[in-house]
């Protein structure tokens, strides 16, 4: 049990055992007492979770360039493409429809689910999970205006994803204009996240669904961005910053801040401000009424 609000369910649950922080008389079955049930549950669930399915070896229906390098124990499903000079590490799994471009490096025990595309020269670390439909290394959104026309700026960099990162489904992570877009160790992203060129996301940060991060943003370690957060370009978000869902970030945020709103402001201030929104029509009516009364008083004073 991870929260006191579940306590009333203990007396009538049909569970064979419960994980608790301290023993209770409300439940007569087996009680597993641990320091932190939230941390204990993933360990228990892992014992019951099915293993990731593996194709036995390399499918004859996969296209692997003769100059690519495939590690020991790889599992490569049908309809996978692995390009020239690409390297795939030991025990890595490539599901159907995965595209691995020329010069790509993929580490050990990494899993690429169906229809993931890793474009030329990008780097993927060890024990990385990339969910279905994600594109790694698409061109950054770089254009310059030329007489009213948009002229494309070639994107010459790469994407680097470090060890133990998990990328959600249908993410788009753009290659850098120069250098690299860098997703550092332990970062977790939800589905439908856009990460633009030259962005750096620090270790163990969490990016929730539909967030959009503009070019050249630098995000520190252990930051948390809620769903549908938008971050303007060339900003710096400090370590352990928390940004509430649907916030619009227009300026850099120092480490340790908790912010909300559009534009962002301290979270507690946002809560006070947002509580007033529903009363604005009434405040407007009262102000207009006061203005009329004041105008009448001024006219009366003038006549006197």
Secondary structure, DSSP 4 states (H G I P E B T S, - for coil): --SGGGGGGGGG---SEEEESS--SS--SEEEE-S-HHHHHHHHHHHHSPPPP--SSB-TTSEE-TT-EE-TT-EE-TT-EE-TT-EE-TT-EE-TT-EE-TT-EE-TT-EE-TT-EE-TT-EE-TT-EE-TT-EEEEPP--EEEETTEEEEPP---EEEE-TT-EE-TT-EEEPPSSSEEEE-TT-EE-SS-EE-TT-EE-TT-EE-TT-EE-TT-EE-TT-EE-TT-EE-TT-EE-TT-EE-TT-EE-S-B-TT-EEETBTTEEHHHHHHHHHHHTTHHHHHHHHHHHHHHHHHHHHHHHH-
